[in-house]
């Protein structure tokens, strides 16, 4: 919000964000100009060595994400999922000091910080679908500054743009900032965009998950189509439950 206020007051000309942290509703007067090529979108486990399947029952795993917590408890219900806050260094230290057997973070965060050697395991997408926009950076500009957007245009990675547009459209169609764990990941293969999505209920641990495919040029339509498909499968009840 502070960066967007600086943009609107013309104190800065552009702002760089981690896309997964950006609300689907962008303030009037601002727009996304560029999405850079996405890094690895997966979640990772950082432990003292063991992989997820090797951790003893009852091991404490830290995460600050409801999405990760629910997918972890579905995959390994015998582990203790613990809430954790703080920056990456703080979370890693809790593993080193033995407070947690492991923590789950975004692969892209570890890569950007040059900490890839600390990754114990890249968690499989079939069990850990990432947050919308995870792994991508976005550059936000003022809508009335086309010259800035034009300067930035060479940085835009079209397949990533198509994927995250579909993911964000999907999230917005489901209610954007609702508290239900929602995940989505788009992948482009030549001209085809596949979008996989998930909605879950924290209380019952019920998950609905499916995917759609269509022309990569129709990214917004793909996102809307996936939202409608999941709603028809009962995602609306899970979302309503999260609002209670």
N, C-alpha and C positions, 0 to 999 in steps of 0.2 A: 504493500500500500504506500509506503514512504517513497519507493522508487516511482510509482505511478503519479504520486503528487508532484514529485520533482519533474517528471515529464510534462504534466499538464501546466505547470508554472514556468516551463521552458528553461529550467535550471540545468537540465540535461537533454540530450537529443535522442538517446536510446537507452533501453534497460535490458539487461540479460537476466533471464530467469531459468531456473529448473522448471521445465514445463509441467511436471507432475504436481508442482505446488501452486500452479496458476488456476484460479477459479475459471469455470467455463464462461462466466459472464464477464466480459471485459468492459471497463468504464467507457462511457461516451467520450469520444474525442481521441481514443487510443485504439490501436489495432496490432495484431501480430504481423510482422513483416517477414520474418525468416524463422525457419526451424532448421537447425544444423543437423548433420548426419548423426543418427542415433548411435550411441555406444551400446554395449550389451544391456539388454532390457531385463535380464534375469535378477532374481534375488540370490544372495549368497549366504552361506553359513560361515561364521568365523568361530572356531573352537581352538582347543589346544592340540588338535590333530584329527580326532575322530570325525567321520562323516555322520550325517543325520541318522542313518540306519544303524550306526554303531554305538550311538549314545545310550547309556544304561537307562532303564525305566526310572522316572522320577527326576531326571536331569532338568535343571532350570535353564530355560532358553529365553533371552530377553528380546523384546521387540516393542516399538512404539506404535505399531500399525495394527488396527483391528483386522485388516485384510490378511496380513501375514499370520497373525495369531490364530485366526479361524482356519486358515489353510494348514497351518502347522498342527493344530489339534485334530484336524481331520486325518492328516497323514500319520501322525504319531500321537494318538490320544493318551499314551502313557507318559508323555513328557509334561513338565510343569511350565506353562507359558506365563512369563512375568513381564509386566510393563516396565519399560525403561525409557529414560529421557537423557538429554545431553548430546553433545557433539560426538563425532565418530571416535575421537581419541578417548573420550570419557567411556564410551561403550566398550571399546577394545580393552581398556584398562580393567573393566569389571570382569572380563574373561581371564586376563592375565593374572589378576589377583584371586581368581577362584570363586568370585561371587556368583558368576553364571558359568554353566558348562559351554555356552555358546550364545552368540547374538546373530540376528538376521538383519542384513543391510542390503542396499542396492549395489549390484556389481559396478554400475557406472560411478557411484560415489567412491568406491575403493580404487577404481581405475584412475579417476581424475586426481585423487590424492596421492597416487603413486604407491598404493598399499596392496597391490594385487598379490604379493607374495604371502600376505596374511590370510588369504581366502582358503578355507578348508574344502569347500565344495560349492559348485554352481548348482543351485537347486533346480530341478526339472520343471519345465513349464506345465507339464500335465498335472502337477501337484501345486505349483506356485505361480499362478497367473499374475503378472505385475500390475502396478497401478497405471492408470491412464497417463500416457506421456512419459513414463519412466525411461530414463536413459537419454532423453532429448533435451536440448537447450533451445529456448525461444528468445527472439529479440523483439521487443515491443517498442513501437514508435507512436508519434502523434499522427492522427489521421490526416491532418492538414500539412504534413511534411513529406510529400511524395518524393522529394529529392533525396531524403535520407533513406527511404525504402529502396530507391533505385540504386543507391550506393551499396546497400547491403545485399541486393538481389543475388549476386554470385555465391553468397554463402548458403543460400537455400538448397536443401537436399530434397528433391521432389518426392522420391519414394517415402521418406520419413514424413514429409508434409502430408502426403496422402494418408498415411497410417494414422498419424496423430489427429488429423481432422476427423477421420472416422471414429476414433476412440473418444474424442471430446464431444462429438455430436451424440454418440451413444450415451455418454455420461449425462449430458445436458437433458436428453430426452427422458432419462430416468429420475431426474430431479436434482442433478448437479451436486449440490453440497449436502445431500442427505447423509445420514450417519451410517447407513447400511454399508457393509463391506462390498465394494464394487471393483472389479478388475476388468481390464480389456487389453488386447494386444493385436495390432494389425501387422500383417506381413504382405509384401508385394512380390509377386513372381511374374515377371514380364509385364503383362497388362492386367493381371488379376489381383485383386485385393481380398485377402481372407481376413476376417475379423472375428476373433474369439472373445467371448465375454462371460462374466460371472457375477451373480448377485447372491449374497448369503445372509443368513439370519444368525446373529451372535448367540441368541438364547437357545435355539434348537439345533444349531450347527447345520441346518439344512442349506444346501447349495443347489442353485440352478445354473447350469452352464451349457452353452451351445455356441455355434459359429455360423457365419454366412459368408458367401463369396459373391463377388460381382466385379464389374469393370472398375479398375483403379481410378478412372477419371470421375467416378460417381461416389467419391468418398463420403460425402455427407449422407447420401441416400443409403450407403452401406451401413453407416452408424445408426441411422433411424430404423432401418430394417432389422438390425440385431436387437435394438431396444424393444421393438414391437414383438419380436419372436420370444424374447425372454419374459416380457409382460404376459404374453399368452400362456407361458409355462408356469406362471405363478409368482414372478418376481415382484409384482405390485404388493402382494401380501407381505413379503419379506421386508420391502421398503417401508410399508406402513407400520410394521412392527418395530422398526428401528426408530420411528418418529414418536412412538408412545413413551 
